[in-house]
Amino acid sequence: MGYPETFEGFMIEDQSQGPEFKRHTFKPKTFGDYDVDIKIECCGVCGSDVHTITGGWGAVPLPICVGHEIVGHAVKIGSKVKTVSPGDRVGVGAQVWSCLECAQCNNNNEQYCAHQVDTYGARYPAEADPDETITQGGFSSHIRVHEYSVFPIPDAIPSHLAAPMLCAGLTTWSPLVRAGVGRGQKVAVVGFGGLGHFAVLWASALGAEVTVISHSPAKKDDALKMGARNFVISNHAGWAAPYAYAFDFVLNTADMTHTFDISEYLSLCNINATFHQVGVPDEPLPVMSPVMFMRNGSSIGASHIGSRFECLAMLKLAAEKKLFPMVETIRMSEEGCKEAVGRVLKNKVRYRFTLTDFDEAFKSRA
């Protein structure tokens, strides 16, 4: 491997084969004035990686290197980069580029830029890369990213704990702060997994009274440990009735919403409150009637990751208050990738995985 012309990663060649990883070299985008090359130290394993690998979210360009919860050290910076220096410990989430010129980008909403580029499986526009390269993610030796999508990691946060914050953490932080969640409010978090346990951590830190709604009674102790005040088991008929109008914000982190009785979850909403989606199922949601929303003026919303401004605020709060997720680590290798993705697929993780030991996996890298 000859850095920086090529990088190396563990990649999926065929979505029909499940999490079978093979080592490949690949060429990153053309290096630009605002680009940062990062030597990866560790990478979180996200549900999005599973949906991509299995084809649940559709076909992707193959082979593909997933991973968008990346922490490493900057090793090369472009001539116009101002926010990163070589040697800095930095992170990258689920986005590597946006135009930085449109109304969305100029209003701290670059994740909604019409031209934004995902960390893997997306094609750069010609204005960003004359070769229009397909992006590859963090199960790799290095990654090349526009400086705006590169975040300094506070010293107080260990790398393996910071990594999952860059997607799962930000994906739950953004809707909570945009909803103005804080003291005096009651928040329900649906699902207590990789996303849900972050949502509980953040919402309680923001001052809200948090209730977890889960099918899994065994998760109660962990939910309370992360800051939940209450734990509701939703695996029996009539579970929602005692909680009608009870919550100012309902954050759904589950990716099985297509199996829900949506009317039950809408009934949890206080007047004009929102049932907000951050978990994305493989299947469409069930048919809904406007009448379902009229009982309490509720609505359904959704959001996509978060902005740079929000990510920096999240990391600052996490560092100051020592707000850390529950993370298991697995050594980076073909076998490690397969184990981690396979266990996320089977929901056998407590509650995020971070792949580590990248120096051992990529011994020849510069």
N, C-alpha and C positions, 0 to 999 in steps of 0.2 A: 504493500500500500504506500502510495507516495503523496502524503499530505503536502499542500492542500488541494492537489488536483482531484483526488478521490478520497472518499470516506468509506468506512466499513460498517456493516450492520447485520443484525439477525432479521431475516425477512420472510414473509409469507409468499409462497409462489402460487398457491391454489386455494381459494376460499372454501372449496368443497372438502378439503382435507383437514379442516380445523386448525388447531394451533401447532402446526409443524413448521419449525423455523430452520432456515438455512443461512449460512454466512455468505454475504455478497459484498462486493464493492460497488459504490455508486458515485456519480458525479454530482456535486451540489450546484446550485445556481452560480452564475457568473458573479465573482466578488465585486461588490459595489462600494461606493464611498461611505455609505451609512451602515455597512454590514459588520457584524461581529461573528467571528468564529469561536465556538465554545468546545473545549475538550470536556466531554461529559463524564461526570463523577457518578451519577445515579439517575434513575428514571422511575417514576411511579407507573403503576399499571392501572388503567382506567377502564370502566365499563365500555367507554367508546371504543377502546382497542378491541374488546371482545366482539361488539356489534360489527366492527369493520372486518375482523378476521373471519367471522362466521357468515358474513354476507347479510346479516340481519337488516342493515341499513342500505343494502344494495351493492351493486358491483363497484369495484375500485380498480385503478390501474395497478397492474401486477408486474414484477414483485413489489411488495410494499413493506416498508419498515414503519411500524406503529410506534406509539409513545409520545405523549405531549405533556409530561410532568417532569421537566428536565432541570437538573442542577449540575453545574460544572464551573469551569474557570475560563475566562476569556483568554485566548491565545493569539488572536490577531484582530485588529480593528481597522476600519476604513478611515480614509483621510479626513472625513467630516464628522466622525463620531465624537460626541462631546460628553456622553453620559456613562461611558464604560472605559476602563483602562485595562491593558493586559495584566493578567493575574487576578482580576476581580472575581469573586465568587458570585455567580449570577444564576438566574432561573429563566425558563421559557415555558409558557403554557401552550394553549391550543391554537395560537395564532402567531404567525411569523411576519406578516406584512399587511399594511393597509395603505390607502393612497395618501392619507394625511392632508388632503386638500378639500374634501367634500364637507357638507354641513355636519354629517355624523362625526367624522374625525375631528372636526374643529369644536365639537361639543362634548368631548369625553365619551364618545360612543363609537369608537373605532371598530369595536367588535360587530357593529351593524353596518359597516362600510360595504357598499355594493360590490366592491372589488377586493375585499379582504381575502387573505390567503391562509388556509388552515395549515397546521404544522406538518401534516402528512396527507398524501393522496390528492393534493390540489396543484393546479398548474399556475405558475406565475404569469401575470400579464407581461406583454412585451416591454412595457414601460419600466418594469422592475427587473426583468431578465430577458435579454435578447434571445436566449435559447428557449424561453418559456418552459423551464425545467419543472418536472413534477417533484413536489416536496417529499422528503423522507424524514421520519421522526426520530425519537430519542433512544430506541433500542440500537444505538449506534455509537461509533467512536467519537464523532463530532457532529455539530450542527451549525449551519450558517443562517443568521437571523438579522433582520433590520433592528437597529438599536432601540427603536421605540417599543419593540416587543421583548426586550431584554430587561429583566428586573434585578436590581441588587438584592442579595439575600442578607438580612441582618445577621450579625455575628451570633446572636443569642439563639438562633434556630438551627439545629443540626440539619445537615443536608438531606438525610433520609426522611426527616419529618417535613422539611420545606417542600420537597418535591410534590407530594399530593396536594399541597395547598394551591399549586399553580393551575390546576384545573378543577378538581373537586371542591377545594376550598373557595376559590374565586366564584365558581358557578353557584354556590349557595350564599356567599357573602353579598354579591351584587344585588339580588332581588330583596334581600332583607334590608339593606341600607336604602335602596330606592323606595321601599315601602315605608320608610321612616320608623322601622321597628325600634322600640326602646322601652323605657320604664312605663309601667302602667298598662302595657299591652299584653294580650294573651295570644301566643303563637302555637299552632299545631304543626308538627313535623311528621309527615306521613312517610313511613319507612325509616328504619334505622340500620343503614349500611354504610357504604363508602361515602355517599353524599350526605345521608341523613345524620351521621354522627358529627360531621362538620356543621351542619345546620343547627344542631342542638348547641354545639360549642359556641358558635357565633351569636345566636339569638339570646342565649343566656348571658353572654358577656355584654351584649348591648342593653341588658336590663329587663328583657321580657320574661314573663312567666311561660315556660315552655312545656308543652305536653307532647309526648311521642305517641303516635298511633301505629301499631305494628301487629303483624300476624304471629310474631315470635316471642312468646313469654320469656324465653331464656335470655333475651337481650335487655331485660328490665334493669338489672344492676348496672350494666355498662351505660345505659341511657341516663340513669340518675347520676352516675359518676361524672358524666360529661356536662351535667348541668340541668337536665330535665327535672321539672317539679312533679310531673305526673306521667303515668304510663298506661295507655289504653290498649287493650287487646281487641283486635278487630276480626277475629276468626269465628264469630258466632252471630246468629240472627239478632237484630235489634241493638247491636253494639253502639250505634250512633245516636240513638234516641235521647240519652241523657245529656248530650253535648250540643243540642240544637242552639244555634246563635251564639256559641260559646267563644269563638275565636275571631280576632281582628285580622289575622292573616293565616292562611293555611298553605304551607310549602310542601308540595308533593315531590319527594325525592325518589319514589319507586319507578321502575321501568316496566311495570306490569299494569299500567293504568287501563289498558284495553280490557282487562278482566274485572274492573271495578264496577260497582253500581254507583255511577257518578252522582246520582241524586242524594245518596247517603253522605258523600263528602261535601257536596254543596250545602247540605243542611247544617254543617258545622260552622258555616260562615256567619258572622255578625252582619248587620245591615250594611250593604254595599261592600262587603269584604271580598277578597279574591282567593280563589283556589289556584295556586300558581305552580306551574309545571317546570321542573328542571330535569326530572327523569324522562328519558325518551324511549318508549317501547318500540319493538319491531313492527307492531301491528297498529292500524288506525284505531282511534278512540270509538266507542260505541255511539250510535245515533243519539242525538240529544234534541230535546224540544225547548224552545224559549220559555215554556211554562216552568221548566225546572229551575230557572233563575229568578222567577218572579216572587217566590215566597219571601226572599230576603234581599232581593236586589243584588245577588252575588254575581260574580263573573269568573271566567277562566282566563288565565294569562300564562305566559311562558317567557323565558329569557335565555340568552346565549352568553356563556362565560361572563366576562366582565371587562372593564376598561383598565388601562394602565393606572389611571388615577385611583381606581378602586383597589387594584392589586397592591399598590404601594401602601395604601392605608391599612389594608388587611394585614400585610406582613408587619407593619409597624405595631399594630395592636397585638398581634400574636407574640412578637418579641417582647414587648413591654409587660404583658400579662402572663407570659409563658403558656400560651394557649396552643397545645400540641395535639395532633390527632393520634389515634391508635394505629400503629403501622407494624407490619411484619416485613422482614427483609429476606430476599433470596438473591444468591449470587448470579450475576449476569453470565449466561451461556445459552446454547440452544436448549438444553434441558431445563435450565432455570426459567427461560421465557415460557416454555411449554407448561411447566408446572404452575407458574403464576397465573397465566391466562386461563388454563384449565380449571384452576380452583376458583377464580373469579366467576367463570362461567357457571360453576356449580354452587356459587355463593358460599364457598368455604374459605373465607378470609375474615380476619378481625382487625381492622375493617378496610385497610388499604395495604397493598403491596408496594414496596420499593425495591427495584433491582439495583444491586450494588456491585462493588469489586470490578469496575470497568477496566481498571489498569491490568488486571489479570486476564480479562476477556480479550482485550485489544493490546497485547504486549508490544506489537510492532509500531503502534501509533506514535507520532511525534508529540 
